[in-house]
């Protein structure tokens, strides 16, 4: 069985039926999942306190400190990566495909996933 890890599924490759997808719960990802019936998708919902924290941090950094950053949803990213790391640590996948290198590194650093999936990683 294979796994795909992505916060945004719009760029996802062709997916077989024996693939488990871990994705952030967004409107675009829900739409994508509805178009790809039969594929096992597990959505990870970001709790309200994480969303609130992201907005508060973004306001503080952009408005008060006047620093421009491209990372406005950093807490959501960290939460998503942690949850995915937990889920894939409890299952043995033949291959894990990540949306990008940053997400890959964040997920593999947790729960011993770096040892378990070191030679089973791909990017799309």
C-alpha positions as CSV (number, residue, x, y, z in Angstrom):
1,X,0.0,0.0,0.0
2,X,1.2,3.5,-0.8
3,X,0.5,6.9,0.9
4,X,0.4,10.4,-0.4
5,X,0.8,13.4,1.9
6,X,-0.3,16.8,0.7
7,X,-1.8,19.9,2.1
8,X,-3.0,20.8,-1.4
9,X,-4.2,17.9,-3.6
10,X,-4.6,19.9,-6.8
11,X,-1.1,18.9,-8.0
12,X,-1.4,15.3,-7.0
13,X,-0.2,12.6,-9.4
14,X,-2.3,9.8,-10.8
15,X,-3.5,7.7,-7.9
16,X,-4.2,4.0,-7.7
17,X,-6.9,2.4,-5.6
18,X,-4.3,1.0,-3.2
19,X,-3.2,4.4,-2.1
20,X,-4.1,6.2,1.2
21,X,-4.1,10.0,1.0
22,X,-3.5,12.3,4.0
23,X,-4.7,15.8,3.2
24,X,-5.6,19.0,5.0
25,X,-9.4,19.6,5.2
26,X,-10.0,22.4,2.7
27,X,-12.8,23.1,0.2
28,X,-10.4,22.4,-2.8
29,X,-9.3,19.1,-1.3
30,X,-12.9,18.0,-0.6
31,X,-13.7,18.8,-4.2
32,X,-10.7,16.8,-5.4
33,X,-11.8,13.9,-3.2
34,X,-15.3,14.0,-4.6
35,X,-13.9,13.8,-8.1
36,X,-11.7,10.8,-7.2
37,X,-14.2,8.4,-5.6
38,X,-12.8,5.1,-4.4
39,X,-9.5,6.6,-3.2
40,X,-9.0,6.4,0.5
41,X,-8.6,9.9,1.8
42,X,-8.1,10.9,5.4
43,X,-8.7,14.6,6.0
44,X,-6.9,16.3,8.8
45,X,-9.0,19.1,10.3
46,X,-7.1,21.9,11.9
47,X,-8.6,22.8,15.3
48,X,-10.0,26.3,15.8
49,X,-7.3,27.3,18.3
50,X,-4.6,26.6,15.7
51,X,-6.4,28.7,13.1
52,X,-6.8,31.5,15.7
53,X,-3.1,31.3,16.6
54,X,-2.1,31.5,13.0
55,X,-4.2,34.7,12.5
56,X,-2.8,36.2,15.7
57,X,0.8,35.5,14.7
58,X,0.3,36.7,11.2
59,X,-1.2,40.0,12.5
60,X,1.6,40.5,15.0
61,X,4.3,39.8,12.5
62,X,2.9,41.8,9.5
63,X,1.2,44.7,11.3
64,X,3.1,45.3,14.4
65,X,6.6,44.1,13.5
66,X,6.2,45.0,9.8
67,X,7.9,41.9,8.6
68,X,6.8,40.3,5.3
69,X,6.8,36.6,5.3
70,X,5.4,34.0,3.0
71,X,4.4,31.6,5.8
72,X,1.1,32.8,7.1
73,X,-0.2,29.4,8.2
74,X,2.8,28.0,10.0
75,X,0.9,26.5,13.0
76,X,-1.5,24.7,10.6
77,X,1.5,23.3,8.7
78,X,3.2,22.1,12.0
79,X,-0.1,20.5,13.2
80,X,-0.8,18.8,9.9
81,X,2.8,17.4,9.7
82,X,2.6,16.1,13.3
83,X,-0.7,14.3,12.7
84,X,0.5,12.8,9.4
85,X,3.7,11.7,11.1
86,X,1.7,9.9,13.8
87,X,-0.6,8.2,11.3
88,X,2.2,6.9,9.0
89,X,4.2,5.7,12.0
90,X,1.4,3.3,12.8
91,X,1.2,1.8,9.3
92,X,3.7,0.2,7.0
93,X,3.6,1.7,3.5
94,X,5.7,0.5,0.6
95,X,6.1,4.1,-0.6
96,X,5.2,7.6,0.7
97,X,4.9,10.5,-1.7
98,X,5.1,14.0,-0.4
99,X,3.9,17.3,-1.8
100,X,7.2,19.0,-1.2
101,X,10.6,18.6,0.5
102,X,9.8,20.8,3.5
103,X,6.7,18.7,4.4
104,X,8.7,15.5,3.9
105,X,11.4,16.6,6.3
106,X,8.9,17.7,8.9
107,X,7.0,14.4,8.8
108,X,10.0,12.2,8.8
109,X,11.6,13.9,11.8
110,X,8.9,12.6,14.1
111,X,8.1,9.2,15.6
112,X,11.1,7.4,14.0
113,X,9.7,7.8,10.5
114,X,13.1,8.8,9.1
115,X,14.4,5.3,9.8
116,X,11.3,3.5,8.7
117,X,10.7,5.4,5.4
118,X,14.2,6.6,4.5
119,X,14.4,4.6,1.2
120,X,10.6,4.7,0.4
121,X,10.1,8.5,-0.2
122,X,9.2,10.3,-3.3
123,X,8.0,13.9,-4.2
124,X,5.4,15.0,-6.7
